[in-house]
Amino acid sequence: MAPPLQPVVSEEELVARLQVGDKIAFSMLYDNYSAAIYGIILRIVRCEQSAQDITQDTFVKVWSAFPSYDSTRGRLFTWLLNIARHNAIDTVRSPHYRQSKSTHGVDEGTYCEGHVACKALNPECIGIEELVSALKPEQRQIIDMMYFGGYTQSETAENLGLPLGTVKTRTRSAMKALKRLFATSI
């Protein structure tokens, strides 16, 4: 017997239900966004097990922090994406993670670097790759390093040999361009 289908609700209704602690709404949130969040995290950490753990941690944080979500400051997916991205970057920068990566065998490292379990869990499936590829090359480079590579603005500036102000300007213009591209793709 197939599991019952969850009803489709608007983002506004989902947010309202989540703000009062509705567990069914949280299940719907997870079902709707977990694959995309996992794909983005996987792109940053490049290891399936770590990506699964960070995805779970992300949704635990979302559940406990949901009262702080403000829909006037951005869309729900953007908020989720930022939490996931920060969790992934924090993990990649942690001494424990760096140590564990340096002690993995060659086969394990190769597996983690190149393997994606399912196309549905890949960020390309929600169109992020396509949107980023539509940016100017200098904007795309900044977004790739910062949002998919986990670099800070300072690290990006240092690696590219650019002034920090230039990186900040390109980041801001890239985000504005992505916002326009995303709005037209919906």
C-alpha positions in Angstrom: 0.0 0.0 0.0 1.4 3.4 -1.0 1.8 6.0 1.7 -0.8 8.8 1.7 0.1 11.8 -0.3 0.6 15.0 1.6 -1.6 17.9 0.6 0.0 20.8 -1.4 0.1 24.0 0.6 1.4 27.4 -0.2 4.7 28.6 1.2 2.8 31.1 3.3 0.6 28.5 4.9 3.6 26.1 5.4 5.5 28.9 7.2 2.4 29.7 9.4 2.0 26.1 10.3 5.8 25.7 11.0 5.8 28.8 13.3 3.3 27.1 15.6 5.3 23.9 15.7 3.2 21.7 13.3 5.0 18.4 12.9 3.1 17.5 9.8 4.2 20.8 8.2 7.8 20.0 9.1 7.5 16.7 7.4 6.2 18.5 4.3 9.1 20.9 4.5 11.6 18.0 4.7 9.9 16.2 1.9 9.9 19.3 -0.4 13.4 20.6 0.3 15.7 17.8 1.7 16.9 16.6 -1.7 17.9 20.1 -2.8 19.5 20.9 0.5 21.4 17.6 0.4 22.6 18.2 -3.1 24.0 21.6 -2.2 25.7 20.3 0.9 27.2 17.4 -1.0 28.6 19.9 -3.5 30.5 21.6 -0.6 31.6 18.6 1.5 32.0 16.2 -1.4 31.3 13.1 0.8 27.9 11.4 0.9 28.1 10.4 4.6 29.1 13.9 5.7 26.4 15.4 3.5 23.7 13.1 5.0 24.8 14.0 8.5 24.9 17.8 7.8 21.5 17.6 6.1 20.0 16.0 9.2 21.7 18.6 11.4 20.4 21.4 9.2 16.8 20.3 9.6 17.2 19.9 13.3 18.5 23.5 13.4 15.6 24.6 11.2 13.1 23.0 13.5 14.5 24.7 16.6 15.2 28.1 14.9 12.0 28.4 12.9 10.4 31.0 15.2 13.2 33.3 14.1 12.4 33.0 10.4 11.1 36.3 8.9 9.5 35.9 5.5 9.9 39.6 4.9 13.7 39.1 4.7 13.7 36.3 2.1 12.1 33.2 0.8 11.9 30.0 2.8 14.3 28.1 0.5 16.9 30.9 0.7 16.8 30.7 4.5 17.1 26.9 4.5 19.9 27.2 2.0 21.9 29.6 4.1 21.6 27.4 7.2 22.7 24.3 5.2 25.5 26.2 3.6 26.8 27.6 6.9 26.6 24.1 8.5 28.6 22.6 5.5 31.2 25.3 5.6 31.6 25.0 9.4 32.1 21.3 9.0 34.7 21.6 6.2 36.6 24.2 8.2 36.5 22.2 11.4 39.9 20.7 12.5 38.2 17.3 13.0 36.9 17.2 9.4 40.2 18.3 8.0 42.1 15.7 10.0 39.7 12.9 8.9 40.1 13.9 5.3 43.9 13.8 5.5 43.8 10.3 7.0 41.4 8.7 4.5 42.7 6.2 2.0 43.0 6.9 -1.7 39.9 4.8 -2.6 37.7 6.4 0.0 38.7 9.9 -1.1 38.1 9.1 -4.7 34.7 7.7 -3.8 33.7 10.8 -1.8 35.0 13.2 -4.4 33.3 11.9 -7.5 30.2 9.9 -6.5 26.7 11.3 -6.4 24.1 8.8 -5.3 21.2 10.0 -7.3 20.5 12.7 -9.9 17.5 13.8 -7.9 19.8 14.8 -5.0 22.0 16.9 -7.2 21.8 20.7 -7.1 21.5 20.8 -10.9 18.1 19.3 -10.6 16.6 22.5 -9.1 18.3 24.7 -11.7 21.1 26.2 -9.6 23.8 25.1 -11.9 22.0 26.5 -14.9 21.3 29.9 -13.1 25.0 30.2 -12.0 26.2 29.3 -15.5 24.2 32.3 -16.8 26.3 34.7 -14.8 29.3 36.7 -16.1 32.5 34.6 -15.8 33.9 36.8 -13.0 30.7 36.5 -11.0 30.4 32.8 -11.6 34.0 32.3 -10.3 33.2 34.2 -7.1 29.9 32.2 -6.5 31.6 28.9 -7.2 34.3 29.6 -4.7 32.2 31.2 -2.0 28.9 29.3 -2.2 30.0 25.9 -3.5 33.6 25.9 -2.4 33.1 27.3 1.1 35.6 30.1 0.9 35.1 33.4 2.7 35.2 36.7 0.9 38.7 37.3 2.2 39.9 33.8 1.2 38.4 34.3 -2.3 40.1 37.7 -2.6 43.4 36.2 -1.6 43.1 33.2 -3.9 42.1 35.3 -6.9 44.5 38.1 -6.2 41.7 40.7 -6.1 41.0 43.5 -3.6 38.4 42.5 -1.0 36.2 45.3 -2.1 36.1 43.9 -5.7 35.1 40.5 -4.4 32.3 42.1 -2.3 31.0 44.1 -5.3 31.1 41.1 -7.6 29.3 39.0 -5.0 26.6 41.6 -4.5 26.1 42.0 -8.3 26.1 38.2 -8.8 23.4 37.7 -6.0 21.3 40.4 -7.6 21.6 38.7 -11.0 20.8 35.3 -9.5 17.7 36.8 -7.9 16.5 38.2 -11.2 17.3 34.9 -13.0 15.5 32.9 -10.3 12.5 35.1 -10.4 12.2 34.6 -14.2 12.7 30.9 -14.0 9.8 30.2 -11.6 
